[in-house]
Amino acid sequence: MKKILADVRVGGIVADWLDRGVVTPRGNPWQWTNLMGMLRNPDCAVTAAG
């Protein structure tokens, strides 16, 4: 979340995750559309205050 608040592009976050081998909960490689869907989902919402 810190990277998003720091104005890092979603594609950059996904590229970092791919480089580090981070996968989705289903075990697939991340795509920017997966991350955008998650960020837009109110069930996954968090607040900056924590």
Order of alpha helices (4+ residues) and beta strands (2+ residues): alpha-alpha-alpha
